[in-house]
């Protein structure tokens, strides 16, 4: 889960830098399309990867915790991206 959190922070930091540099329709595109797609991809990779690794390695972490973390963290990142981008001083040019 720590690796998933670090990956999500890196991906979302890059997305927010792109949105901050644009502060126009590109920022809205990051909030509406690019951010959710990137976070969904990370979530899907995490869901598949962590379940396979946990099964092979015999992890003691409950399976439900792995699944919930792999779903909840990317969804939370999408919401936080929206909040941060909505608080930016955006313009329509």
C-alpha positions as a printed Julia matrix, in Angstrom:
93×3 Matrix{Float64}:
   0.0     0.0     0.0
   2.91    2.34    0.64
   4.11    1.85   -2.93
   0.6     2.56   -4.23
   0.43    5.76   -2.19
   3.84    6.88   -3.46
   2.88    6.13   -7.07
  -0.4     8.02   -6.71
   1.37   11.01   -5.18
   3.88   11.12   -8.04
   1.21   10.77  -10.76
  -1.08   13.36   -9.2
   1.75   15.79   -8.51
   2.61   15.68  -12.21
  -1.05   16.17  -13.15
  -1.38   19.14  -10.82
   1.8    20.72  -12.22
   0.32   20.44  -15.71
  -2.96   21.96  -14.52
  -1.16   24.74  -12.65
   0.97   25.63  -15.66
  -2.08   25.85  -17.92
  -4.76   27.35  -15.61
  -7.25   27.32  -18.45
  -9.12   24.64  -20.4
  -6.15   22.3   -20.0
  -6.61   22.36  -16.23
 -10.27   21.46  -16.66
  -9.2    18.66  -19.01
  -6.87   17.33  -16.33
  -9.68   17.42  -13.76
 -12.31   15.86  -16.02
 -10.4    13.41  -18.22
  -6.68   12.98  -17.73
  -6.73   12.78  -13.92
  -9.49   10.18  -13.65
  -7.97    8.11  -16.48
  -4.5     8.16  -14.93
  -5.83    7.3   -11.48
  -8.05    4.53  -12.85
  -5.05    3.03  -14.64
  -2.97    3.17  -11.47
  -5.86    1.65   -9.5
  -6.32   -1.18  -11.99
  -2.6    -1.95  -12.03
  -2.54   -1.83   -8.23
  -5.59   -4.07   -7.93
  -4.16   -6.73  -10.22
  -0.59   -6.37   -9.01
  -1.26   -6.41   -5.29
  -3.65   -9.35   -5.45
  -1.18  -11.42   -7.48
   1.78  -10.5    -5.28
  -0.23  -11.12   -2.1
  -1.32  -14.53   -3.35
   2.18  -15.57   -4.44
   4.0   -14.16   -1.42
   1.43  -15.39    1.09
   0.75  -11.95    2.51
  -0.85  -11.72    5.93
  -2.79   -8.6     4.93
  -6.48   -9.48    4.44
  -7.58   -9.64    0.81
 -10.43   -7.2     1.43
  -7.99   -4.58    2.72
  -5.91   -4.88   -0.43
  -8.95   -4.53   -2.68
 -10.42   -1.61   -0.73
  -7.09    0.2    -0.69
  -6.6    -0.32   -4.41
 -10.02    1.16   -5.11
 -10.33    3.83   -2.4
  -6.93    5.51   -2.82
  -7.3     6.3    -6.56
 -10.87    7.53   -6.03
  -9.69    9.76   -3.2
  -6.91   11.07   -5.45
  -9.46   11.96   -8.15
 -11.54   13.9    -5.63
  -8.47   15.7    -4.27
  -7.38   16.64   -7.81
 -10.8    18.17   -8.39
 -10.63   20.14   -5.15
  -7.11   21.46   -5.82
  -7.86   22.39   -9.44
 -11.15   24.05   -8.45
  -9.29   26.28   -5.99
  -6.78   27.41   -8.63
  -7.34   30.86  -10.14
  -8.48   29.55  -13.53
  -9.31   31.7   -16.54
 -11.07   30.96  -19.81
  -8.41   32.07  -22.29
